[in-house]
Amino acid sequence: MKRRTLLLAGLSGVLAAGFPGAALAASKAEQRAEVRQNSQSILKQLYRLHPSAKGLIDNAAGYATFSNFGMKILLLGGGAGQGVAVDRETGKETFMKMMEVQGGLGFGVKKFRLVFVFESKEALRRFIESGWESSAQATLAATDGRHGAAYQGAVPISPGVWLFQLTDKGLAAEATIKGTRYYKDDSLN
């Protein structure tokens, strides 16, 4: 029991240390500015890797960007992240958090970024208002199901919602968001 408690404490400490934005910001405004800056950096990386993604996002009802850090030690793993969802029509921002839980044998640390693209206002609203839990895993090069067109590098994760997953090495060949929960950040909204 003591060993398990130490392992959980160590996992929590590493997640807190590696979590983007874990540094104590002096104010709510500074924390928001950091999330916005991360969001712009994520979008720039995506547009550099896939210039066509800019057109997809420009024509979408909204998008959300997240910067995540996760780790796995033996049987336990998890991750945490921050992000912002943006309504393209109104420009309204909703600051959000994410939490990931993993099981199974393994060891490692990962840092990745996510960009969700919402084709409809309803899909964006559901994501923001209801939070979202996922166990999705998909391989890239999917089509939109209506026009036969592919959104290069994006994966459909639910009706009207597409996901890009970026790593330090570029676009991930597989998007995995297993056991992940997205929800409003009450401290920043």
N, C-alpha and C positions, 0 to 999 in steps of 0.2 A: 504494500500500500504506500509506504514511504517513497519507494522508487518511482512509482507511478505519479505521485504528487510532485516529486522533483522534476520528472520528465515534462509534466504539464507546465510547471512553473518555468522551466527552461524554454519550452516552446513559446509560451506567452511572452517571455522577455525578448527572444529573438524576433518574434513578429513585431513587437512594439518598436524595437530598435531599427528594423528594416522597413517598416511601414512608411510609405511616402507621406510626409506631413506629420510624422510622429514628433518632430521637433516642436517644442512648445512655442506657439506663435503668441505674440503679445496681445493680439486682438482678433475678434471675429472677422474684421475686415481683412487683416493680413492672412488669415487662414483661407478665406474666400479667394483672395488674390492668388495664393499658391495653387489652389485647385484650378482656377481659371488658366494660370500659366501652364500647368501640367496638361490641361485639356488642349490648349493651343499647340503645345509640343507634340502631343499624340496625333493631332490632326495633320500637322506638318509632316510627321514621319509617314503617316498613311498616304498622304497625297504624293509624297516623294516615291513611295513604293508602287502605288497604284493611282496615277493621275485621274483615272475615270471615277474614282471614289468621290472626288469633289463634286462632280455633277450629280451623283446619287444623293449625297448629303444635301446639296443645294436645293434639290427638288423634293426632299423628304419633309414630312410633317415635323420631324424633330430627330435629335440624336442624343446619345449619352456617351461620355468617355470616362473610363476608369483606369487608374493606375493601381496595380495589385502587386503584392509581395506574398509569397507563400513558401512553406517549407514542410518537409516530411522527415520524421525521425522514427525509424522502426515501424511500429504499427499506427502511429498517430501522425496526422498532418493537418494543415490548415493554412488559411491565408486571410488577408485583410486588405482593404483598399478604400479609396475615396474617388469620387467623381462628381460629375455634374450632368444633368439632363437639360437640354435646351429645346424650347418650343420655337421652331424656325419662324412661325408667323408673328408671334408676339415678342420674341427675344427673351421671354421669362426663363430664368435659371432656377433649377431645383437641385440643391446640393444633396448628394447621396453617399451612402456607404455600402460596402459589400463585405460578406463574410463567407469563407469557404471551409468546409470540413471534409477531410479525406480519411479513408481507412485503407488497410492493406499494407503489406510489407514494402518498405522503401526508405531511401535517404536522399535528400537533396534540397536545394533552395532554388526558387525560380522567381523571376521578376517579369511581368508582362503587362501589356496594356490592351484594353478592349474598347472597341467602338461599336455601339449599337446604333442601328439606323431604323427609324420607325416610319413606315410608309403612310400611316394614317394617324390622325389626331387621337382616335380611340386607342390605338396600340400604345401611343406615347402616354396618354392619360392613365391607362391601366398600369403601365410600368411605374409611373410616378406615384399614383394614389394608392395602389394596392400592394406596392412592393412586388417582388417577384422572386420565386424560388425556381431553381432549375436543376435538372439532372441531364441536360442535353450534351451530346457529343456528336459531332458531325465532321465529315471530310469536306474540304473546300471544292470549288468549281461546281456549285449548284446553280440551278436555274430558278427563275421567279415563279414558275408553275403556270403562268398565264401566257407569257409571250415567247417562252422558249429561250429567252436571253439569259446569259449568265452575268452575275455581278462578280467580276473577277476578284477572287480573294475573299469573298463574303460567303457566309453560311446561313441558310434560313434556320431560325431556331423556334419560331412560332409564326402563325399567319401575320404577314405584314411586318415582321421584325427580322433584320439581318444583323450578322455579327462579323466583325473583323477582329482577329486576335493577333497582336504584334508582340514580338520578342526582341531581344537585343540583336538577334541575327536576322530580323526582317519579319515577314509575314509567316505565321505558323501554318503548317500544312494541315493541321487538324485543330479545330476549336473545341476545347473542353471546358465546360462550366459546370461540372458535376458537383452536386451538393453545395451550390452557391446561392446565397440570398442577397438581394439588392433591396435597399430600403432608404427612406428619407433620413437625412442627417439633421435631427432636431436642433442640434447646437448651432448649425450654420444657416438654417432657413428662418 
